[in-house]
Amino acid sequence: MRRHRPISEARLRHALPESRVSPLAVGLQRLLGAAYARFALRLRGLVFRHPERLVEAWRDHLEGRTRLVLAFRHPYGDEPQLLAHAFASILPRTARRMGTPLPGRAWARFVHGYEVPLWSGPFVRWLLPRAGAVPVYHVKFDKPSVERILSVLRDGPHPLALAPEGQVSYRAETLPRLERGALRLGFWCAEELAAAGRPERVVVLPVSVHYRFDKGGIGALEALVARTEADVGRPRAPSPRGLALERRGAALLERLEAVDEALIAAAERYYGAAPGKGAPRTRDERLGALLEEALRRAEAAFGIRREGDSIARVYRIRQEGWDRIFPESGLAPRESLERRLADRKAGEAWYVMRHMEFVDLCYYLDSAYPRGGPGGPSFDRLAEAAYSAADLSARLVGGNITDRPSVLDRRALVSIAAPIDLSERLPAYAKDRKAAMDSAFLELSEGYMRSIEEAMDERSGL
């Protein structure tokens, strides 16, 4: 495991140019997109499920009948990169094979957290605004950001793409916490179009991404688990090579559950928890107590009040931390007292944010997931669990999502659920906004669940 160098100095905040779709970014996608998907994403194939829904929705947008919101699941972390490649390169070929070629270029403008350019590298900071990506704040209403996103949805030539989960959720085959921002933006846009007498309808299209990991790489997965076992001080398991895949998978599951227990115990020792006192607690109850303690410590260090659920609290801690590392007001001269105090605040913020990074991952982890699904554990869930165990081991000592491993080749299934027409719901929205929002939210959730169930039905077991 690599050692993480703490941040010890305040840094200048990067000023990005205004977001727009640059011909250069489009050209780079056409030139390098396939190679990036092959070598960086380890992608060995991609298919659309219900491609006719995506083709029709995109055609309606390009021909001016609708304004399209692509609401995509975000369980792996690299969905924007994957979907940018899928939309720009694979969707047009799919449409041509269906005999319904698109009347224009397939390009989407993705919404990203405002903090992404802060922690990412120079190329990402160069690419995001030129690819038309637009930033958003999770925990405060920033009117210019919201107006910019609404303008893209209302008037832009390209569909808007955003993740209703709000951030990476680490599990593809369950539906964790969803936010209502995508639907809220859609209803606002529909109201503005109706008020202006424009005929376009606002449509939300649920998009669900599922990876099929290469079972031939089970040796690499076993080696990853062995490294995590070494991290937590567990003895190295004997190599099961030569056994059937099903038996190797069962052995891997047992090892992962033992590693999970060791990681939770290590976190309890770090946070001073006392398992075993009083009534017995389940693994998930123990983890829940750890998350609450981590959030409490971070909020106390930053002077933040506890508000909302765990992920809302994560958002506020994350924003406070990055704002201290990258002060919005700029930096004083390097040798001044104010600058040295800013450096101290930045260094303290980095350590406080380790609590946030722990919760950011563990909120989505439960003991039932690796064993769940039709017919018991699947290789895909084992891969997700092994990645999460290695990720958690790294986060306990200073890591973040950039340490999440990727040791297996994979194929992608991009499933398209039925579109949700928000414009036809405007009369109900005008009468009772909450009821109309609840109804649309339920339909979005059900669309994702149908995609998950279909993907699980099509998947083979161990």
RODO-2510 file (C-alpha; in nm, 4 decimals, decimal comma):
residues 462
     n   res          X          Y          Z
     1     m     0,0000     0,0000     0,0000
     2     r     0,1384     0,3383    -0,0929
     3     r     0,1902     0,6009     0,1738
     4     h    -0,0172     0,9152     0,1414
     5     r     0,1463     1,2537     0,1725
     6     p    -0,0715     1,4903     0,3733
     7     i    -0,1474     1,8336     0,2368
     8     s     0,0349     2,0896     0,4489
     9     e    -0,0055     2,4169     0,2571
    10     a    -0,2990     2,6197     0,1325
    11     r    -0,3222     2,6277    -0,2456
    12     l    -0,4407     2,8656    -0,5129
    13     r    -0,7860     2,7859    -0,6424
    14     h    -0,7854     2,7098    -1,0125
    15     a    -0,9997     2,9439    -1,2208
    16     l    -1,1590     2,7488    -1,5044
    17     p    -1,2744     2,9103    -1,8284
    18     e    -1,6450     2,9287    -1,9065
    19     s    -1,7859     2,5880    -1,9937
    20     r    -1,8446     2,5295    -2,3654
    21     v    -1,8130     2,2416    -2,6090
    22     s    -1,4820     2,2828    -2,7885
    23     p    -1,4191     2,1240    -3,1307
    24     l    -1,0797     2,0232    -2,9935
    25     a    -1,2363     1,8236    -2,7090
    26     v    -1,4776     1,6577    -2,9511
    27     g    -1,1872     1,5744    -3,1810
    28     l    -0,9860     1,4258    -2,8956
    29     q    -1,2795     1,2054    -2,8023
    30     r    -1,3063     1,0792    -3,1585
    31     l    -0,9312     1,0230    -3,1818
    32     l    -0,8528     0,8800    -2,8379
    33     g    -1,1850     0,7677    -2,6901
    34     a    -1,1579     0,4033    -2,7917
    35     a    -0,7972     0,3740    -2,6741
    36     y    -0,8828     0,5383    -2,3431
    37     a    -1,1741     0,3001    -2,2902
    38     r    -0,9560     0,0010    -2,3800
    39     f    -0,6467     0,0779    -2,1748
    40     a    -0,7531     0,3190    -1,8984
    41     l    -1,1018     0,1798    -1,8303
    42     r    -1,0028    -0,1807    -1,9187
    43     l    -1,3178    -0,1992    -2,1309
    44     r    -1,3523    -0,5001    -2,3613
    45     g    -1,6961    -0,4274    -2,4983
    46     l    -2,0122    -0,2226    -2,4463
    47     v    -2,3717    -0,2921    -2,5338
    48     f    -2,6892    -0,0923    -2,4840
    49     r    -2,9988    -0,2580    -2,3439
    50     h    -3,3141    -0,1001    -2,4934
    51     p    -3,1031     0,1139    -2,7309
    52     e    -3,4173     0,2217    -2,9147
    53     r    -3,5158     0,4316    -2,6121
    54     l    -3,1850     0,6160    -2,6148
    55     v    -3,1825     0,6678    -2,9917
    56     e    -3,5393     0,8000    -2,9938
    57     a    -3,4782     1,0317    -2,6973
    58     w    -3,1605     1,1695    -2,8531
    59     r    -3,3271     1,2174    -3,1896
    60     d    -3,6163     1,4038    -3,0290
    61     h    -3,3681     1,6353    -2,8565
    62     l    -3,1625     1,6998    -3,1695
    63     e    -3,4747     1,7693    -3,3741
    64     g    -3,6110     2,0137    -3,1163
    65     r    -3,9071     1,8200    -2,9808
    66     t    -3,7649     1,7711    -2,6312
    67     r    -3,5052     1,8865    -2,3816
    68     l    -3,3281     1,5742    -2,2562
    69     v    -3,1853     1,4917    -1,9124
    70     l    -2,9682     1,1785    -1,9019
    71     a    -2,9979     1,0637    -1,5387
    72     f    -2,7251     0,8037    -1,4929
    73     r    -2,6404     0,5687    -1,2075
    74     h    -2,2964     0,6286    -1,0526
    75     p    -2,1781     0,3093    -0,8741
    76     y    -1,8247     0,2711    -1,0097
    77     g    -1,6842     0,6221    -1,0329
    78     d    -1,5905     0,6263    -1,4013
    79     e    -1,9410     0,6460    -1,5493
    80     p    -1,8888     0,9946    -1,6986
    81     q    -1,5824     0,8758    -1,8921
    82     l    -1,7529     0,5539    -1,9973
    83     l    -2,0756     0,7231    -2,1019
    84     a    -1,8962     1,0031    -2,2859
    85     h    -1,7328     0,7328    -2,4989
    86     a    -2,0584     0,5379    -2,5321
    87     f    -2,2616     0,8403    -2,6391
    88     a    -2,0059     0,9963    -2,8739
    89     s    -1,8712     0,6826    -3,0418
    90     i    -2,0964     0,3809    -2,9910
    91     l    -2,4443     0,5360    -2,9934
    92     p    -2,4146     0,6758    -3,3512
    93     r    -2,3047     0,3334    -3,4812
    94     t    -2,5884     0,1673    -3,2927
    95     a    -2,8394     0,4093    -3,4440
    96     r    -2,7080     0,3411    -3,7948
    97     r    -2,7322    -0,0363    -3,7434
    98     m    -3,0936     0,0132    -3,6351
    99     g    -3,1583     0,1979    -3,9607
   100     t    -3,2291     0,5242    -3,7785
   101     p    -2,9098     0,7347    -3,7962
   102     l    -2,8998     1,0388    -3,5715
   103     p    -2,9388     1,3783    -3,7420
   104     g    -2,6434     1,5320    -3,5546
   105     r    -2,3502     1,4669    -3,3256
   106     a    -2,4130     1,2732    -3,0055
   107     w    -2,2507     1,4718    -2,7257
   108     a    -2,3625     1,5267    -2,3673
   109     r    -2,2768     1,7964    -2,1158
   110     f    -2,2016     1,6399    -1,7779
   111     v    -2,2556     1,7993    -1,4384
   112     h    -1,9699     1,7533    -1,1891
   113     g    -1,9024     1,8490    -0,8281
   114     y    -1,7307     2,1854    -0,7979
   115     e    -1,4475     2,0192    -0,6043
   116     v    -1,3388     1,7883    -0,8890
   117     p    -1,1055     2,0460    -1,0520
   118     l    -0,9509     2,1109    -0,7091
   119     w    -0,8205     1,7596    -0,6483
   120     s    -0,7767     1,6457    -1,0090
   121     g    -0,4776     1,6970    -1,2345
   122     p    -0,4014     1,9633    -1,4973
   123     f    -0,5427     1,7634    -1,7895
   124     v    -0,8799     1,7145    -1,6197
   125     r    -0,8932     2,0860    -1,5350
   126     w    -0,8177     2,1634    -1,8995
   127     l    -1,0695     1,9121    -2,0343
   128     l    -1,3763     1,9656    -1,8166
   129     p    -1,4797     2,3134    -1,9340
   130     r    -1,3849     2,2358    -2,2965
   131     a    -1,5983     1,9219    -2,2945
   132     g    -1,8906     2,1356    -2,1810
   133     a    -1,8955     1,9980    -1,8254
   134     v    -2,0623     2,2269    -1,5714
   135     p    -1,9914     2,2428    -1,1952
   136     v    -2,2440     2,2296    -0,9130
   137     y    -2,2329     2,2725    -0,5353
   138     h    -2,3959     1,9975    -0,3300
   139     v    -2,4634     2,1853    -0,0080
   140     k    -2,5322     2,5439    -0,0997
   141     f    -2,7538     2,7156    -0,3518
   142     d    -2,5163     2,8881    -0,5910
   143     k    -2,7418     3,0850    -0,8232
   144     p    -2,4887     3,1291    -1,1094
   145     s    -2,4159     2,7538    -1,1141
   146     v    -2,7847     2,6615    -1,1146
   147     e    -2,8637     2,9168    -1,3869
   148     r    -2,5760     2,7852    -1,5972
   149     i    -2,7004     2,4269    -1,5716
   150     l    -3,0586     2,5322    -1,6378
   151     s    -2,9434     2,7270    -1,9442
   152     v    -2,7709     2,4168    -2,0825
   153     l    -3,0880     2,2144    -2,0322
   154     r    -3,3234     2,4805    -2,1670
   155     d    -3,1289     2,6103    -2,4675
   156     g    -2,8193     2,4008    -2,5337
   157     p    -2,7794     2,1833    -2,8419
   158     h    -2,6618     1,8880    -2,6298
   159     p    -2,8464     1,6871    -2,3614
   160     l    -2,7623     1,7366    -1,9946
   161     a    -2,6149     1,4368    -1,8062
   162     l    -2,6051     1,4103    -1,4285
   163     a    -2,6125     1,1472    -1,1529
   164     p    -2,9136     1,1547    -0,9163
   165     e    -2,7072     0,9599    -0,6617
   166     g    -2,5004     1,2767    -0,6194
   167     q    -2,1725     1,0889    -0,5903
   168     v    -2,0203     0,7417    -0,6325
   169     s    -2,2324     0,4777    -0,4586
   170     y    -2,0008     0,1718    -0,4910
   171     r    -2,2787    -0,0834    -0,5543
   172     a    -2,4306    -0,1495    -0,8960
   173     e    -2,6964    -0,4059    -0,8048
   174     t    -2,8799    -0,2202    -0,5312
   175     l    -3,0312     0,1258    -0,5375
   176     p    -2,8854     0,3426    -0,2613
   177     r    -2,9688     0,7002    -0,1771
   178     l    -3,1073     0,9170    -0,4603
   179     e    -3,1369     1,2943    -0,4734
   180     r    -3,4078     1,4967    -0,6479
   181     g    -3,1940     1,7598    -0,8167
   182     a    -3,2300     1,6152    -1,1672
   183     l    -3,6095     1,6136    -1,1399
   184     r    -3,6168     1,9572    -0,9801
   185     l    -3,4126     2,1033    -1,2666
   186     g    -3,6390     1,9277    -1,5145
   187     f    -3,9569     2,0708    -1,3640
   188     w    -3,8047     2,4207    -1,3510
   189     c    -3,7112     2,3929    -1,7169
   190     a    -4,0556     2,2639    -1,8101
   191     e    -4,2148     2,5618    -1,6319
   192     e    -3,9913     2,8095    -1,8137
   193     l    -4,0622     2,6513    -2,1527
   194     a    -4,4374     2,6564    -2,0897
   195     a    -4,4235     3,0202    -1,9739
   196     a    -4,2337     3,1149    -2,2913
   197     g    -4,4838     2,9314    -2,5108
   198     r    -4,2203     2,6873    -2,6345
   199     p    -4,3477     2,3432    -2,7420
   200     e    -4,0516     2,1287    -2,6303
   201     r    -4,1173     1,8659    -2,3643
   202     v    -3,8666     1,7966    -2,0851
   203     v    -3,7783     1,4282    -2,0653
   204     v    -3,5680     1,2473    -1,8053
   205     l    -3,4091     0,9240    -1,9271
   206     p    -3,2823     0,6840    -1,6542
   207     v    -2,9494     0,5231    -1,7519
   208     s    -2,8048     0,2341    -1,5510
   209     v    -2,4474     0,1055    -1,5927
   210     h    -2,3389    -0,2487    -1,5066
   211     y    -1,9955    -0,4033    -1,5477
   212     r    -1,9336    -0,7679    -1,6242
   213     f    -1,5892    -0,8448    -1,4881
   214     d    -1,3673    -1,0992    -1,6628
   215     k    -1,3853    -1,4240    -1,4636
   216     g    -1,0566    -1,5303    -1,6187
   217     g    -0,8957    -1,2664    -1,3991
   218     i    -0,9925    -1,4337    -1,0726
   219     g    -0,6233    -1,4829    -0,9985
   220     a    -0,5716    -1,1058    -1,0045
   221     l    -0,8691    -1,0670    -0,7710
   222     e    -0,7244    -1,3278    -0,5328
   223     a    -0,3907    -1,1434    -0,5375
   224     l    -0,5671    -0,8150    -0,4559
   225     v    -0,7402    -0,9775    -0,1583
   226     a    -0,4074    -1,1250    -0,0479
   227     r    -0,2550    -0,7764    -0,0418
   228     t    -0,5454    -0,6497     0,1659
   229     e    -0,5052    -0,9473     0,4004
   230     a    -0,1413    -0,8497     0,4437
   231     d    -0,2478    -0,4909     0,5208
   232     v    -0,4671    -0,6076     0,8096
   233     g    -0,2198    -0,8705     0,9342
   234     r    -0,4107    -1,1801     0,8334
   235     p    -0,2162    -1,4895     0,7247
   236     r    -0,1885    -1,5387     0,3515
   237     a    -0,4432    -1,7895     0,2253
   238     p    -0,3135    -2,0880     0,0234
   239     s    -0,3434    -2,0527    -0,3521
   240     p    -0,6606    -2,2269    -0,4746
   241     r    -0,5443    -2,2579    -0,8347
   242     g    -0,6728    -2,5673    -1,0077
   243     l    -1,0087    -2,5574    -0,8328
   244     a    -1,3327    -2,4878    -1,0156
   245     l    -1,4332    -2,1239    -1,0440
   246     e    -1,7309    -2,1771    -0,8132
   247     r    -1,5107    -2,3161    -0,5335
   248     r    -1,2538    -2,0400    -0,5794
   249     g    -1,5320    -1,7845    -0,5604
   250     a    -1,6698    -1,9381    -0,2405
   251     a    -1,3227    -1,9347    -0,0839
   252     l    -1,2758    -1,5741    -0,1937
   253     l    -1,6043    -1,4746    -0,0308
   254     e    -1,4955    -1,6250     0,3017
   255     r    -1,1654    -1,4382     0,2818
   256     l    -1,3432    -1,1120     0,2018
   257     e    -1,5750    -1,1508     0,5004
   258     a    -1,2764    -1,2125     0,7276
   259     v    -1,0985    -0,9071     0,5841
   260     d    -1,4125    -0,7011     0,6326
   261     e    -1,4255    -0,7992     0,9991
   262     a    -1,0556    -0,7150     1,0424
   263     l    -1,1023    -0,3731     0,8814
   264     i    -1,3984    -0,2880     1,1022
   265     a    -1,2044    -0,3999     1,4092
   266     a    -0,9099    -0,1806     1,3037
   267     a    -1,1439     0,1166     1,2611
   268     e    -1,2937     0,0480     1,6053
   269     r    -0,9489     0,0496     1,7603
   270     y    -0,8668     0,3764     1,5868
   271     y    -1,1908     0,5466     1,6910
   272     g    -1,1813     0,4032     2,0427
   273     a    -1,4992     0,1998     2,0037
   274     a    -1,5646    -0,0866     2,2431
   275     p    -1,7265    -0,3813     2,0624
   276     g    -1,8752    -0,6482     2,2815
   277     k    -1,9848    -0,4289     2,5735
   278     g    -2,3525    -0,4531     2,6558
   279     a    -2,5901    -0,6153     2,4089
   280     p    -2,4249    -0,7876     2,1109
   281     r    -2,4177    -0,5771     1,7953
   282     t    -2,4239    -0,6890     1,4355
   283     r    -2,1518    -0,6029     1,1910
   284     d    -2,3698    -0,3390     1,0235
   285     e    -2,4601    -0,1812     1,3590
   286     r    -2,0912    -0,1622     1,4490
   287     l    -2,0116     0,0039     1,1169
   288     g    -2,2999     0,2469     1,1615
   289     a    -2,1643     0,3512     1,5003
   290     l    -1,8214     0,4085     1,3459
   291     l    -1,9668     0,6279     1,0723
   292     e    -2,1489     0,8392     1,3277
   293     e    -1,8323     0,8828     1,5324
   294     a    -1,6283     0,9766     1,2243
   295     l    -1,8853     1,2364     1,1204
   296     r    -1,9078     1,3721     1,4748
   297     r    -1,5318     1,4215     1,4960
   298     a    -1,5107     1,5942     1,1589
   299     e    -1,8029     1,8257     1,2337
   300     a    -1,6594     1,9142     1,5731
   301     a    -1,3188     1,9946     1,4207
   302     f    -1,4754     2,2181     1,1537
   303     g    -1,7415     2,3705     1,3789
   304     i    -2,0209     2,2368     1,1582
   305     r    -2,3683     2,1645     1,2927
   306     r    -2,5120     1,8185     1,2347
   307     e    -2,7824     1,8463     0,9670
   308     g    -2,9385     1,5943     0,7329
   309     d    -2,8470     1,2350     0,6605
   310     s    -2,4940     1,0960     0,6531
   311     i    -2,4195     1,1894     0,2912
   312     a    -2,5512     1,5450     0,3369
   313     r    -2,3106     1,5701     0,6295
   314     v    -2,0300     1,4308     0,4114
   315     y    -2,1016     1,7027     0,1548
   316     r    -2,0670     1,9806     0,4116
   317     i    -1,7461     1,8387     0,5578
   318     r    -1,6029     1,7959     0,2080
   319     q    -1,6855     2,1517     0,1080
   320     e    -1,5444     2,2989     0,4284
   321     g    -1,2260     2,0985     0,3860
   322     w    -1,1628     2,1930     0,0247
   323     d    -1,2501     2,5559     0,0970
   324     r    -0,9779     2,5610     0,3618
   325     i    -0,7219     2,3958     0,1348
   326     f    -0,8201     2,6155    -0,1625
   327     p    -0,9438     2,9431    -0,0045
   328     e    -1,1966     3,1245    -0,2207
   329     s    -1,0604     3,4608    -0,1045
   330     g    -0,7106     3,3910    -0,2388
   331     l    -0,3798     3,3640    -0,0524
   332     a    -0,1719     3,6162     0,1395
   333     p     0,2035     3,6551     0,0633
   334     r     0,3962     3,3362     0,1400
   335     e     0,5938     3,4577     0,4414
   336     s     0,3115     3,6505     0,6062
   337     l     0,1437     3,5350     0,9252
   338     e    -0,1920     3,5112     0,7458
   339     r    -0,0434     3,2752     0,4884
   340     r     0,1132     3,0547     0,7524
   341     l    -0,2183     3,0414     0,9376
   342     a    -0,3903     2,9465     0,6098
   343     d    -0,1318     2,6692     0,5669
   344     r    -0,2102     2,5431     0,9159
   345     k    -0,5849     2,5415     0,8413
   346     a    -0,5194     2,3508     0,5181
   347     g    -0,3075     2,0907     0,6959
   348     e    -0,5669     2,0419     0,9670
   349     a    -0,8401     2,0193     0,7040
   350     w    -0,6631     1,7367     0,5234
   351     y    -0,6588     1,5258     0,8392
   352     v    -1,0187     1,6079     0,9263
   353     m    -1,1284     1,5054     0,5779
   354     r    -0,9959     1,1538     0,6384
   355     h    -1,3035     1,0982     0,8561
   356     m    -1,5195     1,2129     0,5651
   357     e    -1,3440     0,9806     0,3189
   358     f    -1,4064     0,6863     0,5531
   359     v    -1,7794     0,7616     0,5692
   360     d    -1,7969     0,8390     0,1951
   361     l    -1,7207     0,4734     0,1197
   362     c    -1,8559     0,2865     0,4207
   363     y    -2,2027     0,4444     0,4066
   364     y    -2,2687     0,2237     0,1025
   365     l    -2,1202    -0,1028     0,2331
   366     d    -2,3396    -0,3676     0,3933
   367     s    -2,2713    -0,7260     0,4897
   368     a    -2,5478    -0,8753     0,2753
   369     y    -2,4382    -0,7335    -0,0587
   370     p    -2,1517    -0,9715    -0,1544
   371     r    -2,3719    -1,2766    -0,0855
   372     g    -2,6895    -1,1342    -0,2402
   373     g    -2,8534    -1,1677    -0,5776
   374     p    -3,0291    -1,4568    -0,7536
   375     g    -2,8510    -1,7859    -0,6912
   376     g    -2,6153    -1,6470    -0,4304
   377     p    -2,2920    -1,4508    -0,4768
   378     s    -2,1876    -1,3483    -0,8252
   379     f    -1,8392    -1,2843    -0,9584
   380     d    -1,9314    -0,9211    -1,0259
   381     r    -2,0325    -0,8650    -0,6628
   382     l    -1,7162    -1,0383    -0,5428
   383     a    -1,5124    -0,7996    -0,7579
   384     e    -1,6954    -0,4972    -0,6171
   385     a    -1,6455    -0,6271    -0,2612
   386     a    -1,2730    -0,6907    -0,3186
   387     y    -1,2281    -0,3409    -0,4626
   388     s    -1,4130    -0,1894    -0,1654
   389     a    -1,2038    -0,3830     0,0887
   390     a    -0,8797    -0,2593    -0,0675
   391     d    -1,0278     0,0907    -0,0928
   392     l    -1,1288     0,0890     0,2753
   393     s    -0,7836    -0,0286     0,3812
   394     a    -0,6338     0,2668     0,1944
   395     r    -0,8816     0,5195     0,3343
   396     l    -0,8109     0,4200     0,6921
   397     v    -0,4548     0,5475     0,6440
   398     g    -0,5204     0,8586     0,4370
   399     g    -0,6435     0,7442     0,0955
   400     n    -0,9423     0,8407    -0,1162
   401     i    -1,1264     0,7172    -0,4236
   402     t    -0,8160     0,7600    -0,6410
   403     d    -0,6719     0,4573    -0,4556
   404     r    -0,9619     0,2347    -0,5593
   405     p    -0,8092    -0,0547    -0,7565
   406     s    -0,8996    -0,1813    -1,1007
   407     v    -0,7374    -0,5179    -1,1721
   408     l    -0,9945    -0,6847    -1,3995
   409     d    -1,0963    -0,6384    -1,7603
   410     r    -1,4678    -0,5776    -1,8008
   411     r    -1,7585    -0,5381    -2,0375
   412     a    -2,0244    -0,2742    -1,9880
   413     l    -2,4002    -0,3047    -2,0096
   414     v    -2,5705     0,0343    -2,0383
   415     s    -2,9391    -0,0172    -1,9678
   416     i    -3,1953     0,2454    -2,0682
   417     a    -3,5209     0,2606    -1,8713
   418     a    -3,8461     0,4120    -1,9935
   419     p    -3,8395     0,7931    -2,0321
   420     i    -4,0153     1,0160    -1,7803
   421     d    -4,2012     1,3085    -1,9378
   422     l    -4,2021     1,5948    -1,6882
   423     s    -4,3892     1,8364    -1,9143
   424     e    -4,7016     1,6196    -1,9137
   425     r    -4,6861     1,6311    -1,5328
   426     l    -4,6879     2,0116    -1,5185
   427     p    -5,0619     2,0429    -1,4395
   428     a    -5,0156     1,8088    -1,1426
   429     y    -4,6979     1,9955    -1,0465
   430     a    -4,8838     2,3262    -1,0481
   431     k    -5,1478     2,1842    -0,8125
   432     d    -4,9176     2,0032    -0,5701
   433     r    -4,5434     2,0268    -0,6261
   434     k    -4,4508     1,7752    -0,3592
   435     a    -4,6942     1,5103    -0,4803
   436     a    -4,5826     1,5540    -0,8436
   437     m    -4,2173     1,5375    -0,7399
   438     d    -4,2816     1,2256    -0,5308
   439     s    -4,4543     1,0571    -0,8241
   440     a    -4,1698     1,1360    -1,0655
   441     f    -3,9125     1,0300    -0,8067
   442     l    -4,0876     0,6964    -0,7597
   443     e    -4,0920     0,6406    -1,1357
   444     l    -3,7196     0,7206    -1,1585
   445     s    -3,6426     0,4763    -0,8751
   446     e    -3,8580     0,2051    -1,0313
   447     g    -3,6867     0,2570    -1,3665
   448     y    -3,3481     0,1991    -1,2073
   449     m    -3,4742    -0,1072    -1,0213
   450     r    -3,6126    -0,2614    -1,3395
   451     s    -3,2763    -0,2066    -1,5092
   452     i    -3,0963    -0,3661    -1,2145
   453     e    -3,3291    -0,6666    -1,2131
   454     e    -3,2957    -0,7157    -1,5883
   455     a    -2,9169    -0,6950    -1,5653
   456     m    -2,9108    -0,9494    -1,2821
   457     d    -3,1424    -1,1847    -1,4724
   458     e    -2,9107    -1,1763    -1,7742
   459     r    -2,5952    -1,2292    -1,5723
   460     s    -2,4433    -1,5725    -1,5286
   461     g    -2,3318    -1,6844    -1,1817
   462     l    -1,9960    -1,7994    -1,0565
***
